[in-house]
Amino acid sequence: AQSVTQLDSQVPVFEEAPVELRCNYSSSVSVYLFWYVQYPNQGLQLLLKYLSGSTLVKGINGFEAEFNKSQTSFHLRKPSVHISDTAEYFCAVRNTGGFKTIFGAGTRLFVKA
Amino acid sequence: DADVTQTPRNRITKTGKRIMLECSQTKGHDRMYWYRQDPGLGLRLIYYSFDVKDINKGEISDGYSVSRQAQAKFSLSLESAIPNQTALYFCATGVRRREGLETQYFGPGTRLLVL
C-alpha cells in the first residue's frame, strides 16, 4: 500500500519569493508521482508528474519538482511566486502497475502582496 | 465547454434524503471515478468504473451507490444522506496511455451540505 504525507497544511509566502511545498511518500513498489493544483472553486489540474528518467521534473506555470528516491520525497518548488499561484496543492502517488491514485491531504499556498 | 461537468455544483439537503450527483464527460474516456474531498484528508476514492458494465467500490463506498448509464455519464447516489457525508465531491475521467500510465481529468466539483 502507498501513502502520501504533505508536511505543511498551509504555506504563506510573499509575492516574488521562492517556495517549496514538501511531500513524502511510502511504497513497497515503484511508483509514479504527481502534483495537482486546485484553484478556488475549481477541480484538480495536473501540474507535473514523475514517471521515470530525470529526477527533476518541470511542470506548468514555472513549477518544478525533484524526485529523491533515497528520501522518498517529491518536493515542489517555484523560484518566484505570483499572487495567482494562491491555491491548494496536492501530491499524489500511484504504483506503476495500478490505476488507483493516493492523494496527500493538501497544502494551501497563500501568496501575499 | 468543459470536458467533465458535474451537476449540481452546490446542494443543501437534510438528513435521510436521497441525493444524486451527476457527472458527464465529452472526452470519450472509458474510465470514470468519484472522489470525495474533506479538509485535511485530501481526496478519497468512492467508486470507479472502467466501462459501462464494470463498476467497483473504492476505499469509502459505504453509504453510496453509483450508476454508469452510458460511457459518458456516471452518477453518484446517497441513498439516505447523513451529516458526515458533507464534503466536496469530484468526478474524474481516465485514459490509459500507451506507456501504461493513466491520466485523470477532474470535474469542477459538487459541494454538498447535509443538515
Interface residues (C-beta under 8 A of the other chain):
Chain A: V4 S9 Y32 N41 Q42 G43 L44 Q45 L46 L51 F90 R94 T96 G97 F99 K100 T101 F103 G104 A105 G106
Chain B: V4 R31 G40 L41 G42 L43 R44 L45 Y48 G58 F90 A92 G94 R96 E99 G100 L101 E102 T103 Q104 F106 G107 P108 G109
